[in-house]
């Protein structure tokens, strides 16, 4: 991916895993360049902008999980947190299904994939018997189902959240925020379990 004109990135950030030689010998991951993750164009219509940024964030999470073995993806390097890279894939699959199937389409038959109702964070753990390939495929299927669901609606079309109308526009904005927040978690987890892959 070529650095877009005018994007204020430090020169050391133009390649993945750039070693900036920071004090203390710390290796600082640079800007993550990957053809699967193009930066959305600066001038897009609302719909195209929202779709592009959500796919950008989805792909970022995927890349954070690549190049590791199953044990590393399941590792929870922060003792006080339940978060792991594998768990984040499961969590975001559940979030995709909730907002695009249950809320936008009103599909009451869209059951949880891993989460146990009433048990907080049950999609995040335990992961001992979790199969990465199967869980990744499930996440990818939910992302594709979300794209199909959104394609059948306009941005101002609404679903219901606790009886209140919620627009597809809001869902897009929330999903971008959801992934961006968890990609920040993934940045730190990846640095701790297998080295940074770029931001």
C-alpha positions as CSV (number, residue, x, y, z in Angstrom):
1,X,0.0,0.0,0.0
2,X,1.4,3.4,-1.0
3,X,1.4,6.2,1.5
4,X,-1.4,8.6,0.4
5,X,-0.3,12.1,-0.3
6,X,-0.7,14.4,2.7
7,X,-1.1,11.6,5.2
8,X,1.0,12.6,8.2
9,X,3.0,9.5,9.0
10,X,6.5,9.5,10.3
11,X,9.0,8.3,7.7
12,X,10.0,5.4,9.9
13,X,6.4,4.2,9.6
14,X,6.3,3.3,5.9
15,X,7.1,-0.3,6.1
16,X,5.9,-3.2,8.4
17,X,7.9,-3.9,11.5
18,X,10.2,-0.9,11.0
19,X,12.8,-0.8,13.7
20,X,13.1,2.8,14.7
21,X,15.9,2.3,17.2
22,X,14.0,3.8,20.1
23,X,15.9,4.2,23.4
24,X,16.2,1.1,25.3
25,X,16.4,-1.1,22.2
26,X,12.7,-1.4,21.8
27,X,11.5,-2.4,18.3
28,X,8.6,-0.3,17.2
29,X,6.3,-1.7,14.5
30,X,5.8,0.7,11.6
31,X,2.9,1.3,9.3
32,X,1.2,-2.0,8.2
33,X,1.3,-2.2,4.4
34,X,-0.8,-5.0,3.0
35,X,-2.7,-5.1,-0.4
36,X,-5.7,-6.6,1.4
37,X,-6.0,-3.4,3.5
38,X,-6.2,-0.4,1.2
39,X,-6.7,3.0,3.0
40,X,-10.2,4.3,2.0
41,X,-10.1,7.1,-0.5
42,X,-10.4,10.6,1.0
43,X,-13.4,11.5,-1.1
44,X,-16.2,8.9,-1.0
45,X,-19.9,9.0,-0.6
46,X,-21.1,8.2,2.9
47,X,-22.1,4.6,2.2
48,X,-18.8,3.7,0.5
49,X,-16.8,5.5,3.2
50,X,-18.5,3.5,6.0
51,X,-18.2,0.2,4.1
52,X,-14.5,0.8,3.3
53,X,-13.5,1.8,6.8
54,X,-15.3,-1.2,8.3
55,X,-13.5,-3.6,5.9
56,X,-10.2,-1.9,6.7
57,X,-10.7,-2.6,10.4
58,X,-11.9,-6.2,9.8
59,X,-8.8,-6.9,7.7
60,X,-6.5,-5.3,10.3
61,X,-7.7,-7.7,13.0
62,X,-7.2,-10.6,10.6
63,X,-3.6,-9.6,9.9
64,X,-2.9,-9.2,13.6
65,X,-3.8,-12.9,14.0
66,X,-1.6,-14.2,11.2
67,X,1.8,-15.8,11.5
68,X,1.3,-17.3,14.9
69,X,0.6,-20.8,16.1
70,X,-2.6,-21.8,17.9
71,X,-1.2,-21.5,21.3
72,X,0.0,-18.0,20.7
73,X,-3.4,-16.9,19.4
74,X,-5.0,-18.3,22.5
75,X,-2.6,-16.8,24.9
76,X,-3.8,-14.1,27.3
77,X,-0.6,-12.1,28.0
78,X,-2.2,-9.6,30.4
79,X,-3.1,-11.5,33.6
80,X,-6.0,-9.3,34.5
81,X,-7.6,-9.6,31.0
82,X,-9.6,-12.3,29.3
83,X,-8.5,-11.0,25.9
84,X,-6.6,-13.1,23.3
85,X,-6.4,-12.8,19.6
86,X,-8.4,-16.0,19.1
87,X,-11.0,-14.7,21.6
88,X,-11.2,-11.4,19.7
89,X,-12.1,-13.2,16.5
90,X,-14.9,-15.0,18.3
91,X,-16.1,-11.8,20.0
92,X,-16.2,-9.8,16.8
93,X,-18.1,-12.7,15.1
94,X,-20.7,-12.4,17.8
95,X,-20.9,-8.7,17.5
96,X,-21.3,-8.9,13.7
97,X,-24.2,-11.3,14.1
98,X,-25.8,-9.2,16.8
99,X,-25.9,-5.9,14.9
100,X,-26.5,-7.0,11.4
101,X,-28.7,-10.1,11.9
102,X,-30.6,-9.5,15.2
103,X,-30.8,-5.7,15.2
104,X,-30.9,-4.7,11.5
105,X,-32.8,-7.7,10.1
106,X,-34.7,-8.4,13.3
107,X,-33.8,-12.1,13.0
108,X,-34.8,-13.6,16.3
109,X,-33.5,-17.0,15.2
110,X,-29.9,-15.7,14.9
111,X,-28.6,-17.6,18.0
112,X,-25.3,-17.0,19.7
113,X,-22.3,-18.8,18.2
114,X,-20.2,-19.4,21.3
115,X,-21.6,-17.0,23.9
116,X,-23.6,-18.5,26.7
117,X,-26.5,-16.1,27.5
118,X,-26.0,-14.5,31.0
119,X,-22.4,-15.5,31.2
120,X,-20.1,-12.5,30.6
121,X,-17.3,-12.9,28.1
122,X,-18.1,-16.6,27.5
123,X,-17.0,-16.3,23.9
124,X,-13.5,-15.3,25.1
125,X,-12.8,-18.3,27.3
126,X,-12.2,-21.1,27.7
127,X,-10.4,-21.7,24.4
128,X,-8.7,-25.0,25.2
129,X,-10.8,-27.0,22.7
130,X,-11.3,-24.1,20.3
131,X,-10.4,-24.8,16.7
132,X,-8.7,-21.8,14.9
133,X,-9.6,-22.8,11.4
134,X,-13.3,-23.4,12.2
135,X,-13.6,-20.2,14.3
136,X,-11.9,-18.1,11.7
137,X,-14.2,-19.5,9.0
138,X,-17.2,-18.7,11.3
139,X,-16.0,-15.1,11.7
140,X,-15.5,-14.7,8.0
141,X,-19.0,-16.1,7.3
142,X,-20.4,-13.6,9.8
143,X,-18.6,-10.7,8.0
144,X,-20.0,-11.8,4.7
145,X,-23.5,-12.2,6.1
146,X,-23.2,-8.7,7.5
147,X,-22.3,-7.4,4.1
148,X,-25.3,-9.1,2.5
149,X,-27.6,-7.8,5.2
150,X,-26.4,-4.2,4.8
151,X,-26.6,-4.4,1.0
152,X,-30.4,-4.9,1.3
153,X,-30.9,-1.8,3.4
154,X,-30.3,2.0,3.1
155,X,-28.3,3.9,5.6
156,X,-31.4,5.4,7.2
157,X,-33.2,2.1,7.4
158,X,-33.7,1.0,11.0
159,X,-33.7,-2.1,13.2
160,X,-34.6,-2.2,16.8
161,X,-32.4,-2.2,20.0
162,X,-34.5,-2.7,23.1
163,X,-37.5,-1.4,21.3
164,X,-35.7,1.7,20.0
165,X,-35.0,2.4,16.3
166,X,-31.4,2.1,15.3
167,X,-30.2,3.1,11.8
168,X,-27.8,1.1,9.6
169,X,-25.7,4.3,9.6
170,X,-25.3,4.1,13.4
171,X,-24.5,0.4,13.1
172,X,-21.7,1.0,10.7
173,X,-20.3,3.8,12.9
174,X,-20.5,1.5,15.9
175,X,-18.9,-1.4,14.2
176,X,-16.0,0.7,13.0
177,X,-15.5,1.9,16.6
178,X,-15.8,-1.6,17.9
179,X,-13.2,-3.0,15.7
180,X,-10.9,0.0,16.1
181,X,-11.0,-0.4,19.9
182,X,-10.3,-4.1,19.7
183,X,-7.6,-3.6,17.1
184,X,-5.8,-1.5,19.7
185,X,-6.1,-4.4,22.1
186,X,-4.8,-6.7,19.3
187,X,-1.8,-4.4,18.7
188,X,-0.6,-4.8,22.3
189,X,-1.5,-8.6,22.5
190,X,0.5,-9.2,19.3
191,X,3.5,-7.3,20.6
192,X,3.5,-9.4,23.7
193,X,3.0,-12.8,22.2
194,X,4.7,-12.7,18.8
195,X,6.1,-9.3,17.9
196,X,4.3,-6.4,16.3
197,X,3.1,-6.5,12.7
198,X,2.5,-2.8,12.2
199,X,-0.3,-0.4,12.9
